[in-house]
Amino acid sequence: MIVMAAAASVITTKWPYILRTSGTLPQSAATIAQWAAKNGAAKMYS
């Protein structure tokens, strides 16, 4: 099975034959936070 837009990481642990083509929300947040910190952002809100 191919899941195109699954944001939860648990999906790949439930079935032995699954491919997730998107990343998890923490992966996206970490990348954005690192970029924001390097570019002078001092405070973050979500």
URTA-V584531 format. One record per backbone hydrogen bond with DSSP energy under -0.5 kcal/mol. CO is the residue of the C=O (numbers start at 1). NH is the residue of the N-H. If there is no record, write none. Layout:
# URTA-V584531
co->{CO;CO}
nh->{NH;NH}
This chain:
# URTA-V584531
co->{1;2;3;5;7;8;9;10;10;11;11;16;19;19;24;25;26;27;28;29;30;31;32;33;34;35;36;37}
nh->{19;4;21;7;25;11;12;13;14;14;15;18;3;21;28;29;30;31;32;33;34;35;36;37;38;39;41;40}
